[in-house]
Amino acid sequence: MKRIKVIPERCSGCRICELSCAHYHYGVMNPKKSAIRLFSLYPNPIIRTPIVCRQCDDPECQKSCPSEAIVLSDGFLRIDPDLCTNCLACVDACPYGAIFVHPDLDTPIKCDLCSGQPRCVRDCPKHALTLSDEVAGQPTLVGKSIEYGGMEELTFTDPEGKEKTLKYVQGGRPR
């Protein structure tokens, strides 16, 4: 299965990937209507990485959908708008925070690989995104997040089993 592989050290934080996605799918230059979101971690070093659907082999989003609206089509998972009831179970179930919600839309936003030709990959000036058959190379810095004072905190377990908390901006929720 094709997946978007993220190479965070190449990401400059330009957000062209978000704009390209939103323009292709909705005809707007609104990054909050994008299926890819830039995630920034602070303080030093500042780490910027796009968060995008991993096209999981055993997708929790698909298993959680009561209306079976998340379907495998042409080698990628997508949300069928005719079946989706907008219950948001998929948003809660995604362990990577890669399904987004926008108040103007009737269904959650999930990467569909632009039917095999992802615009974010094509338009990334730093080549931080590639289309690959490998398991997606996104960092696993996704855990329980809480919102406070314009910033967010992310609590995760590092590879050594230690729980860590990082502060960041540009979370996946619409503002």
N, CA and C atoms as an extended XYZ file, in Angstrom:
525
Properties=species:S:1:pos:R:3:atomname:S:1:resname:S:1:resid:I:1 pbc="F F F"
N         0.844       -1.172        0.000 N   MET     1
C         0.000        0.000        0.000 CA  MET     1
C         0.897        1.245        0.000 C   MET     1
N         0.542        2.220       -0.787 N   LYS     2
C         1.290        3.480       -0.841 CA  LYS     2
C         1.021        4.286        0.424 C   LYS     2
N         2.066        4.968        0.879 N   ARG     3
C         1.984        5.812        2.062 CA  ARG     3
C         2.839        7.053        1.832 C   ARG     3
N         2.511        8.109        2.555 N   ILE     4
C         3.355        9.297        2.538 CA  ILE     4
C         4.366        9.136        3.659 C   ILE     4
N         5.622        9.191        3.288 N   LYS     5
C         6.705        9.098        4.262 CA  LYS     5
C         7.184       10.507        4.563 C   LYS     5
N         7.317       10.804        5.861 N   VAL     6
C         7.736       12.122        6.314 CA  VAL     6
C         9.197       12.071        6.736 C   VAL     6
N         9.975       13.042        6.280 N   ILE     7
C        11.371       13.190        6.679 CA  ILE     7
C        11.462       14.529        7.421 C   ILE     7
N        11.207       14.508        8.746 N   PRO     8
C        11.070       15.748        9.515 CA  PRO     8
C        12.268       16.688        9.437 C   PRO     8
N        13.471       16.148        9.371 N   GLU     9
C        14.638       17.024        9.356 CA  GLU     9
C        14.721       17.881        8.098 C   GLU     9
N        13.976       17.537        7.073 N   ARG    10
C        13.944       18.347        5.850 CA  ARG    10
C        12.862       19.432        5.896 C   ARG    10
N        11.913       19.314        6.787 N   CYS    11
C        10.771       20.235        6.824 CA  CYS    11
C        11.204       21.616        7.315 C   CYS    11
N        10.890       22.644        6.525 N   SER    12
C        11.232       24.023        6.882 CA  SER    12
C        10.082       24.727        7.603 C   SER    12
N         8.912       24.103        7.618 N   GLY    13
C         7.756       24.734        8.246 CA  GLY    13
C         7.017       25.693        7.326 C   GLY    13
N         7.219       25.610        6.040 N   CYS    14
C         6.616       26.549        5.085 CA  CYS    14
C         5.104       26.391        4.949 C   CYS    14
N         4.583       25.224        5.244 N   ARG    15
C         3.156       24.904        5.211 CA  ARG    15
C         2.565       24.838        3.799 C   ARG    15
N         3.409       24.753        2.797 N   ILE    16
C         2.920       24.618        1.425 CA  ILE    16
C         2.123       23.331        1.283 C   ILE    16
N         2.510       22.285        2.003 N   CYS    17
C         1.796       21.008        1.938 CA  CYS    17
C         0.329       21.192        2.341 C   CYS    17
N         0.089       21.959        3.405 N   GLU    18
C        -1.279       22.201        3.864 CA  GLU    18
C        -2.084       22.969        2.818 C   GLU    18
N        -1.490       24.014        2.272 N   LEU    19
C        -2.191       24.828        1.281 CA  LEU    19
C        -2.469       24.048        0.007 C   LEU    19
N        -1.505       23.254       -0.415 N   SER    20
C        -1.663       22.451       -1.626 CA  SER    20
C        -2.815       21.463       -1.469 C   SER    20
N        -2.883       20.806       -0.313 N   CYS    21
C        -3.944       19.832       -0.036 CA  CYS    21
C        -5.318       20.507       -0.021 C   CYS    21
N        -5.437       21.594        0.733 N   ALA    22
C        -6.723       22.294        0.846 CA  ALA    22
C        -7.187       22.830       -0.513 C   ALA    22
N        -6.240       23.329       -1.297 N   HIS    23
C        -6.610       23.850       -2.611 CA  HIS    23
C        -7.090       22.737       -3.538 C   HIS    23
N        -6.405       21.609       -3.523 N   TYR    24
C        -6.785       20.485       -4.384 CA  TYR    24
C        -8.161       19.936       -4.011 C   TYR    24
N        -8.409       19.742       -2.721 N   HIS    25
C        -9.655       19.111       -2.289 CA  HIS    25
C       -10.841       20.061       -2.165 C   HIS    25
N       -10.594       21.306       -1.772 N   TYR    26
C       -11.709       22.219       -1.497 CA  TYR    26
C       -11.644       23.528       -2.273 C   TYR    26
N       -10.584       23.745       -3.051 N   GLY    27
C       -10.462       24.959       -3.845 CA  GLY    27
C       -10.219       26.209       -3.018 C   GLY    27
N        -9.692       26.032       -1.804 N   VAL    28
C        -9.418       27.176       -0.925 CA  VAL    28
C        -7.982       27.104       -0.420 C   VAL    28
N        -7.445       28.243       -0.045 N   MET    29
C        -6.109       28.290        0.553 CA  MET    29
C        -6.281       28.410        2.067 C   MET    29
N        -6.845       27.377        2.659 N   ASN    30
C        -7.136       27.350        4.085 CA  ASN    30
C        -6.480       26.109        4.685 C   ASN    30
N        -5.384       26.271        5.424 N   PRO    31
C        -4.682       25.104        5.957 CA  PRO    31
C        -5.523       24.277        6.926 C   PRO    31
N        -6.572       24.830        7.482 N   LYS    32
C        -7.430       24.066        8.397 CA  LYS    32
C        -8.370       23.127        7.640 C   LYS    32
N        -8.382       23.222        6.314 N   LYS    33
C        -9.152       22.290        5.494 CA  LYS    33
C        -8.216       21.322        4.779 C   LYS    33
N        -7.096       21.064        5.402 N   SER    34
C        -6.084       20.184        4.832 CA  SER    34
C        -6.048       18.855        5.570 C   SER    34
N        -5.696       17.800        4.865 N   ALA    35
C        -5.550       16.469        5.465 CA  ALA    35
C        -4.134       16.239        5.964 C   ALA    35
N        -3.304       17.257        5.889 N   ILE    36
C        -1.949       17.211        6.431 CA  ILE    36
C        -1.772       18.473        7.265 C   ILE    36
N        -1.160       18.323        8.422 N   ARG    37
C        -0.983       19.474        9.312 CA  ARG    37
C         0.458       19.530        9.774 C   ARG    37
N         0.964       20.739        9.839 N   LEU    38
C         2.309       20.926       10.353 CA  LEU    38
C         2.257       20.927       11.871 C   LEU    38
N         3.137       20.188       12.461 N   PHE    39
C         3.221       20.029       13.909 CA  PHE    39
C         4.578       20.570       14.322 C   PHE    39
N         4.579       21.536       15.238 N   SER    40
C         5.842       22.140       15.680 CA  SER    40
C         6.056       21.877       17.156 C   SER    40
N         7.257       21.448       17.504 N   LEU    41
C         7.628       21.196       18.888 CA  LEU    41
C         8.660       22.228       19.319 C   LEU    41
N         8.489       22.743       20.514 N   TYR    42
C         9.420       23.724       21.081 CA  TYR    42
C         9.906       23.219       22.418 C   TYR    42
N        10.923       23.667       23.077 N   PRO    43
C        11.791       24.779       22.680 CA  PRO    43
C        12.907       24.321       21.756 C   PRO    43
N        14.096       24.062       22.254 N   ASN    44
C        15.221       23.764       21.366 CA  ASN    44
C        15.481       22.282       21.293 C   ASN    44
N        15.769       21.737       20.160 N   PRO    45
C        15.641       22.402       18.868 CA  PRO    45
C        14.177       22.444       18.441 C   PRO    45
N        13.829       23.410       17.643 N   ILE    46
C        12.466       23.469       17.111 CA  ILE    46
C        12.350       22.362       16.080 C   ILE    46
N        11.358       21.524       16.268 N   ILE    47
C        11.141       20.406       15.343 CA  ILE    47
C         9.819       20.655       14.633 C   ILE    47
N         9.851       20.610       13.327 N   ARG    48
C         8.641       20.762       12.523 CA  ARG    48
C         8.447       19.461       11.750 C   ARG    48
N         7.239       18.926       11.816 N   THR    49
C         6.970       17.710       11.054 CA  THR    49
C         5.515       17.688       10.619 C   THR    49
N         5.262       17.350        9.388 N   PRO    50
C         3.878       17.185        8.947 CA  PRO    50
C         3.260       15.929        9.573 C   PRO    50
N         2.003       16.021        9.935 N   ILE    51
C         1.233       14.886       10.428 CA  ILE    51
C         0.224       14.549        9.329 C   ILE    51
N         0.264       13.316        8.866 N   VAL    52
C        -0.613       12.887        7.778 CA  VAL    52
C        -0.995       11.428        8.011 C   VAL    52
N        -2.106       11.011        7.465 N   CYS    53
C        -2.568        9.631        7.620 CA  CYS    53
C        -1.482        8.650        7.198 C   CYS    53
N        -1.278        7.641        8.013 N   ARG    54
C        -0.259        6.630        7.743 CA  ARG    54
C        -0.769        5.497        6.856 C   ARG    54
N        -2.045        5.508        6.507 N   GLN    55
C        -2.615        4.421        5.709 CA  GLN    55
C        -2.261        3.086        6.373 C   GLN    55
N        -2.634        2.956        7.634 N   CYS    56
C        -2.281        1.795        8.464 CA  CYS    56
C        -2.740        0.477        7.844 C   CYS    56
N        -1.974       -0.573        8.112 N   ASP    57
C        -2.355       -1.908        7.660 CA  ASP    57
C        -3.543       -2.448        8.449 C   ASP    57
N        -3.657       -2.053        9.718 N   ASP    58
C        -4.759       -2.470       10.586 CA  ASP    58
C        -5.363       -1.193       11.194 C   ASP    58
N        -6.113       -0.415       10.388 N   PRO    59
C        -6.523        0.924       10.797 CA  PRO    59
C        -7.573        0.973       11.915 C   PRO    59
N        -7.207        1.632       12.995 N   GLU    60
C        -8.130        1.822       14.113 CA  GLU    60
C        -9.316        2.687       13.683 C   GLU    60
N        -9.087        3.656       12.829 N   CYS    61
C       -10.172        4.535       12.373 CA  CYS    61
C       -11.262        3.726       11.672 C   CYS    61
N       -10.842        2.804       10.828 N   GLN    62
C       -11.795        1.973       10.087 CA  GLN    62
C       -12.559        1.047       11.027 C   GLN    62
N       -11.856        0.458       11.992 N   LYS    63
C       -12.505       -0.450       12.936 CA  LYS    63
C       -13.503        0.278       13.826 C   LYS    63
N       -13.255        1.555       14.105 N   SER    64
C       -14.128        2.302       15.018 CA  SER    64
C       -15.362        2.889       14.326 C   SER    64
N       -15.372        2.919       13.013 N   CYS    65
C       -16.455        3.578       12.276 CA  CYS    65
C       -17.731        2.737       12.296 C   CYS    65
N       -18.789        3.212       12.971 N   PRO    66
C       -20.014        2.424       13.061 CA  PRO    66
C       -20.783        2.318       11.741 C   PRO    66
N       -20.538        3.250       10.824 N   SER    67
C       -21.261        3.220        9.550 CA  SER    67
C       -20.429        2.634        8.410 C   SER    67
N       -19.239        2.118        8.742 N   GLU    68
C       -18.333        1.526        7.752 CA  GLU    68
C       -18.028        2.486        6.606 C   GLU    68
N       -17.854        3.761        6.965 N   ALA    69
C       -17.607        4.800        5.969 CA  ALA    69
C       -16.143        4.897        5.558 C   ALA    69
N       -15.239        4.291        6.315 N   ILE    70
C       -13.829        4.316        5.932 CA  ILE    70
C       -13.560        3.064        5.131 C   ILE    70
N       -13.307        3.275        3.847 N   VAL    71
C       -13.205        2.170        2.904 CA  VAL    71
C       -11.834        2.142        2.230 C   VAL    71
N       -11.411        0.947        1.858 N   LEU    72
C       -10.190        0.776        1.085 CA  LEU    72
C       -10.587        0.860       -0.385 C   LEU    72
N       -10.022        1.848       -1.068 N   SER    73
C       -10.389        2.078       -2.459 CA  SER    73
C        -9.133        2.405       -3.258 C   SER    73
N        -8.863        1.659       -4.303 N   ASP    74
C        -7.694        1.875       -5.160 CA  ASP    74
C        -6.386        1.876       -4.373 C   ASP    74
N        -6.319        1.080       -3.304 N   GLY    75
C        -5.086        0.943       -2.547 CA  GLY    75
C        -4.879        1.955       -1.434 C   GLY    75
N        -5.889        2.758       -1.108 N   PHE    76
C        -5.768        3.697       -0.005 CA  PHE    76
C        -7.091        3.796        0.740 C   PHE    76
N        -6.982        4.160        2.012 N   LEU    77
C        -8.172        4.337        2.846 CA  LEU    77
C        -8.727        5.736        2.642 C   LEU    77
N       -10.035        5.819        2.513 N   ARG    78
C       -10.689        7.123        2.375 CA  ARG    78
C       -12.023        7.084        3.093 C   ARG    78
N       -12.577        8.249        3.336 N   ILE    79
C       -13.891        8.353        3.974 CA  ILE    79
C       -14.937        8.524        2.886 C   ILE    79
N       -15.914        7.636        2.855 N   ASP    80
C       -17.017        7.729        1.893 CA  ASP    80
C       -18.040        8.710        2.466 C   ASP    80
N       -18.193        9.880        1.862 N   PRO    81
C       -19.105       10.898        2.415 CA  PRO    81
C       -20.567       10.465        2.411 C   PRO    81
N       -20.923        9.517        1.538 N   ASP    82
C       -22.306        9.044        1.500 CA  ASP    82
C       -22.639        8.140        2.684 C   ASP    82
N       -21.623        7.518        3.263 N   LEU    83
C       -21.836        6.625        4.404 CA  LEU    83
C       -21.525        7.291        5.747 C   LEU    83
N       -20.705        8.320        5.736 N   CYS    84
C       -20.258        8.959        6.974 CA  CYS    84
C       -21.406        9.690        7.666 C   CYS    84
N       -21.539        9.449        8.969 N   THR    85
C       -22.567       10.121        9.782 CA  THR    85
C       -21.977       11.258       10.602 C   THR    85
N       -20.690       11.526       10.430 N   ASN    86
C       -19.976       12.581       11.151 CA  ASN    86
C       -20.009       12.366       12.663 C   ASN    86
N       -19.913       11.106       13.085 N   CYS    87
C       -19.911       10.785       14.515 CA  CYS    87
C       -18.556       11.077       15.155 C   CYS    87
N       -17.514       11.208       14.353 N   LEU    88
C       -16.145       11.524       14.761 CA  LEU    88
C       -15.446       10.411       15.530 C   LEU    88
N       -15.983        9.201       15.465 N   ALA    89
C       -15.326        8.059       16.120 CA  ALA    89
C       -13.944        7.831       15.522 C   ALA    89
N       -13.782        8.058       14.243 N   CYS    90
C       -12.493        7.867       13.580 CA  CYS    90
C       -11.457        8.862       14.092 C   CYS    90
N       -11.889       10.083       14.358 N   VAL    91
C       -10.991       11.118       14.873 CA  VAL    91
C       -10.446       10.685       16.231 C   VAL    91
N       -11.337       10.206       17.079 N   ASP    92
C       -10.928        9.751       18.409 CA  ASP    92
C       -10.068        8.491       18.343 C   ASP    92
N       -10.329        7.627       17.377 N   ALA    93
C        -9.634        6.339       17.303 CA  ALA    93
C        -8.241        6.428       16.693 C   ALA    93
N        -7.990        7.410       15.858 N   CYS    94
C        -6.684        7.498       15.184 CA  CYS    94
C        -5.590        7.748       16.222 C   CYS    94
N        -4.663        6.815       16.375 N   PRO    95
C        -3.614        6.981       17.384 CA  PRO    95
C        -2.558        8.013       16.988 C   PRO    95
N        -2.607        8.506       15.759 N   TYR    96
C        -1.605        9.446       15.273 CA  TYR    96
C        -2.137       10.868       15.122 C   TYR    96
N        -3.408       11.083       15.448 N   GLY    97
C        -3.978       12.422       15.339 CA  GLY    97
C        -4.010       12.918       13.913 C   GLY    97
N        -4.245       12.021       12.956 N   ALA    98
C        -4.140       12.371       11.538 CA  ALA    98
C        -5.484       12.493       10.828 C   ALA    98
N        -6.576       12.543       11.583 N   ILE    99
C        -7.896       12.804       10.996 CA  ILE    99
C        -8.394       14.079       11.657 C   ILE    99
N        -8.777       15.039       10.841 N   PHE   100
C        -9.083       16.373       11.332 CA  PHE   100
C       -10.547       16.731       11.101 C   PHE   100
N       -10.994       17.748       11.804 N   VAL   101
C       -12.379       18.208       11.713 CA  VAL   101
C       -12.372       19.695       11.383 C   VAL   101
N       -13.275       20.094       10.520 N   HIS   102
C       -13.482       21.512       10.241 CA  HIS   102
C       -14.975       21.781       10.329 C   HIS   102
N       -15.380       22.843       11.013 N   PRO   103
C       -16.812       23.084       11.226 CA  PRO   103
C       -17.629       23.317        9.952 C   PRO   103
N       -16.989       23.683        8.861 N   ASP   104
C       -17.710       23.907        7.601 CA  ASP   104
C       -17.996       22.616        6.839 C   ASP   104
N       -17.377       21.516        7.251 N   LEU   105
C       -17.460       20.275        6.474 CA  LEU   105
C       -18.328       19.234        7.171 C   LEU   105
N       -18.996       18.415        6.373 N   ASP   106
C       -19.897       17.385        6.894 CA  ASP   106
C       -19.200       16.079        7.254 C   ASP   106
N       -17.944       15.920        6.853 N   THR   107
C       -17.201       14.706        7.177 CA  THR   107
C       -15.811       15.100        7.675 C   THR   107
N       -15.198       14.256        8.475 N   PRO   108
C       -13.817       14.529        8.898 CA  PRO   108
C       -12.882       14.561        7.689 C   PRO   108
N       -11.736       15.166        7.881 N   ILE   109
C       -10.742       15.290        6.819 CA  ILE   109
C        -9.660       14.233        7.050 C   ILE   109
N        -9.482       13.365        6.062 N   LYS   110
C        -8.491       12.302        6.137 CA  LYS   110
C        -7.787       12.206        4.790 C   LYS   110
N        -6.496       12.012        4.823 N   CYS   111
C        -5.731       11.924        3.580 CA  CYS   111
C        -6.225       10.759        2.722 C   CYS   111
N        -6.437       11.048        1.455 N   ASP   112
C        -6.826       10.011        0.493 CA  ASP   112
C        -5.759        9.861       -0.601 C   ASP   112
N        -4.567       10.379       -0.307 N   LEU   113
C        -3.428       10.331       -1.237 CA  LEU   113
C        -3.744       10.971       -2.590 C   LEU   113
N        -4.725       11.855       -2.618 N   CYS   114
C        -5.099       12.536       -3.870 CA  CYS   114
C        -5.238       11.537       -5.017 C   CYS   114
N        -5.876       10.424       -4.717 N   SER   115
C        -6.086        9.345       -5.683 CA  SER   115
C        -4.782        8.817       -6.278 C   SER   115
N        -3.736        8.808       -5.471 N   GLY   116
C        -2.460        8.237       -5.895 CA  GLY   116
C        -1.403        9.240       -6.309 C   GLY   116
N        -1.764       10.516       -6.415 N   GLN   117
C        -0.817       11.564       -6.802 CA  GLN   117
C        -0.862       12.688       -5.765 C   GLN   117
N        -0.360       12.453       -4.549 N   PRO   118
C        -0.504       13.445       -3.480 CA  PRO   118
C         0.139       14.792       -3.811 C   PRO   118
N        -0.674       15.821       -3.751 N   ARG   119
C        -0.205       17.175       -4.066 CA  ARG   119
C         0.824       17.665       -3.062 C   ARG   119
N         0.693       17.253       -1.801 N   CYS   120
C         1.662       17.688       -0.789 CA  CYS   120
C         3.057       17.178       -1.127 C   CYS   120
N         3.153       15.944       -1.592 N   VAL   121
C         4.440       15.370       -1.978 CA  VAL   121
C         4.978       16.105       -3.196 C   VAL   121
N         4.130       16.325       -4.155 N   ARG   122
C         4.534       16.999       -5.392 CA  ARG   122
C         5.028       18.420       -5.136 C   ARG   122
N         4.363       19.136       -4.220 N   ASP   123
C         4.635       20.558       -4.039 CA  ASP   123
C         5.622       20.888       -2.921 C   ASP   123
N         6.055       19.919       -2.132 N   CYS   124
C         6.979       20.198       -1.023 CA  CYS   124
C         8.334       20.645       -1.576 C   CYS   124
N         8.724       21.903       -1.321 N   PRO   125
C         9.980       22.394       -1.893 CA  PRO   125
C        11.227       21.776       -1.261 C   PRO   125
N        11.112       21.218       -0.070 N   LYS   126
C        12.258       20.648        0.630 CA  LYS   126
C        12.306       19.122        0.535 C   LYS   126
N        11.340       18.523       -0.168 N   HIS   127
C        11.260       17.070       -0.324 CA  HIS   127
C        11.193       16.361        1.031 C   HIS   127
N        10.444       16.962        1.966 N   ALA   128
C        10.245       16.367        3.287 CA  ALA   128
C         9.186       15.274        3.235 C   ALA   128
N         8.477       15.177        2.125 N   LEU   129
C         7.432       14.175        1.938 CA  LEU   129
C         7.749       13.361        0.694 C   LEU   129
N         7.610       12.044        0.825 N   THR   130
C         7.799       11.176       -0.336 CA  THR   130
C         6.694       10.136       -0.340 C   THR   130
N         6.387        9.620       -1.496 N   LEU   131
C         5.413        8.547       -1.620 CA  LEU   131
C         6.194        7.237       -1.608 C   LEU   131
N         5.787        6.330       -0.747 N   SER   132
C         6.576        5.134       -0.511 CA  SER   132
C         5.681        3.928       -0.284 C   SER   132
N         6.237        2.738       -0.478 N   ASP   133
C         5.557        1.499       -0.120 CA  ASP   133
C         5.930        1.049        1.279 C   ASP   133
N         6.876        1.764        1.903 N   GLU   134
C         7.320        1.431        3.258 CA  GLU   134
C         6.276        1.865        4.279 C   GLU   134
N         6.425        1.365        5.499 N   VAL   135
C         5.615        1.859        6.600 CA  VAL   135
C         5.975        3.321        6.778 C   VAL   135
N         4.966        4.165        6.944 N   ALA   136
C         5.186        5.602        7.027 CA  ALA   136
C         6.212        5.947        8.092 C   ALA   136
N         7.121        6.847        7.764 N   GLY   137
C         8.211        7.204        8.658 CA  GLY   137
C         7.939        8.419        9.505 C   GLY   137
N         6.735        8.566       10.029 N   GLN   138
C         6.455        9.702       10.882 CA  GLN   138
C         6.917        9.419       12.291 C   GLN   138
N         7.304       10.463       13.000 N   PRO   139
C         7.666       10.259       14.390 CA  PRO   139
C         6.450        9.808       15.188 C   PRO   139
N         6.683        9.112       16.255 N   THR   140
C         5.579        8.613       17.070 CA  THR   140
C         5.363        9.498       18.291 C   THR   140
N         5.533       10.790       18.122 N   LEU   141
C         5.355       11.732       19.214 CA  LEU   141
C         3.896       12.136       19.345 C   LEU   141
N         3.002       11.193       19.283 N   VAL   142
C         1.586       11.498       19.404 CA  VAL   142
C         1.071       10.780       20.626 C   VAL   142
N         0.428       11.491       21.451 N   GLY   143
C        -0.112       10.926       22.674 CA  GLY   143
C        -1.277       11.770       23.130 C   GLY   143
N        -1.487       11.834       24.406 N   LYS   144
C        -2.589       12.608       24.951 CA  LYS   144
C        -2.208       14.086       24.927 C   LYS   144
N        -3.032       14.912       24.309 N   SER   145
C        -2.738       16.338       24.287 CA  SER   145
C        -3.842       17.097       25.009 C   SER   145
N        -3.460       18.189       25.643 N   ILE   146
C        -4.430       19.060       26.298 CA  ILE   146
C        -4.159       20.481       25.847 C   ILE   146
N        -5.206       21.269       25.734 N   GLU   147
C        -5.075       22.615       25.242 CA  GLU   147
C        -5.054       23.589       26.406 C   GLU   147
N        -4.190       24.586       26.346 N   TYR   148
C        -4.188       25.629       27.362 CA  TYR   148
C        -3.515       26.871       26.809 C   TYR   148
N        -4.079       28.036       27.095 N   GLY   149
C        -3.468       29.323       26.785 CA  GLY   149
C        -2.855       29.494       25.411 C   GLY   149
N        -3.444       28.974       24.343 N   GLY   150
C        -2.916       29.144       23.002 CA  GLY   150
C        -1.825       28.161       22.624 C   GLY   150
N        -1.236       27.510       23.587 N   MET   151
C        -0.231       26.477       23.329 CA  MET   151
C        -0.868       25.143       23.707 C   MET   151
N        -0.239       24.076       23.328 N   GLU   152
C        -0.715       22.758       23.721 CA  GLU   152
C         0.443       21.986       24.311 C   GLU   152
N         0.116       20.994       25.102 N   GLU   153
C         1.113       20.093       25.659 CA  GLU   153
C         0.894       18.715       25.064 C   GLU   153
N         1.970       18.017       24.843 N   LEU   154
C         1.912       16.656       24.328 CA  LEU   154
C         2.657       15.766       25.301 C   LEU   154
N         1.974       14.765       25.802 N   THR   155
C         2.610       13.797       26.687 CA  THR   155
C         2.786       12.511       25.899 C   THR   155
N         4.000       11.972       25.901 N   PHE   156
C         4.279       10.756       25.160 CA  PHE   156
C         5.323        9.942       25.906 C   PHE   156
N         5.468        8.718       25.492 N   THR   157
C         6.486        7.841       26.062 CA  THR   157
C         7.615        7.710       25.056 C   THR   157
N         8.832        8.028       25.483 N   ASP   158
C         9.963        7.955       24.568 CA  ASP   158
C        10.417        6.495       24.407 C   ASP   158
N        11.342        6.238       23.476 N   PRO   159
C        11.767        4.850       23.237 CA  PRO   159
C        12.355        4.146       24.464 C   PRO   159
N        12.818        4.925       25.448 N   GLU   160
C        13.370        4.330       26.664 CA  GLU   160
C        12.303        4.063       27.715 C   GLU   160
N        11.028        4.363       27.392 N   GLY   161
C         9.930        4.111       28.311 CA  GLY   161
C         9.659        5.240       29.288 C   GLY   161
N        10.310        6.385       29.123 N   LYS   162
C        10.108        7.525       30.009 CA  LYS   162
C         9.006        8.422       29.455 C   LYS   162
N         8.108        8.874       30.345 N   GLU   163
C         7.054        9.780       29.909 CA  GLU   163
C         7.617       11.195       29.835 C   GLU   163
N         7.342       11.882       28.726 N   LYS   164
C         7.833       13.242       28.519 CA  LYS   164
C         6.678       14.132       28.107 C   LYS   164
N         6.798       15.416       28.396 N   THR   165
C         5.794       16.399       28.003 CA  THR   165
C         6.490       17.506       27.219 C   THR   165
N         5.955       17.807       26.046 N   LEU   166
C         6.479       18.880       25.206 CA  LEU   166
C         5.392       19.908       24.967 C   LEU   166
N         5.782       21.166       24.827 N   LYS   167
C         4.840       22.222       24.482 CA  LYS   167
C         4.934       22.467       22.980 C   LYS   167
N         3.796       22.699       22.360 N   TYR   168
C         3.803       22.929       20.914 CA  TYR   168
C         2.627       23.803       20.505 C   TYR   168
N         2.682       24.247       19.257 N   VAL   169
C         1.616       25.039       18.666 CA  VAL   169
C         1.131       24.332       17.418 C   VAL   169
N         0.048       24.816       16.845 N   GLN   170
C        -0.516       24.297       15.596 CA  GLN   170
C        -1.018       22.877       15.740 C   GLN   170
N        -1.856       22.637       16.722 N   GLY   171
C        -2.464       21.316       16.896 CA  GLY   171
C        -3.459       21.028       15.804 C   GLY   171
N        -4.038       19.854       15.811 N   GLY   172
C        -4.935       19.414       14.762 CA  GLY   172
C        -6.357       19.888       14.863 C   GLY   172
N        -6.742       20.551       15.957 N   ARG   173
C        -8.119       20.983       16.101 CA  ARG   173
C        -8.346       22.314       15.401 C   ARG   173
N        -9.535       22.534       14.828 N   PRO   174
C        -9.809       23.817       14.183 CA  PRO   174
C        -9.874       24.917       15.222 C   PRO   174
N        -9.481       26.107       14.821 N   ARG   175
C        -9.509       27.260       15.731 CA  ARG   175
C       -10.417       28.313       15.175 C   ARG   175
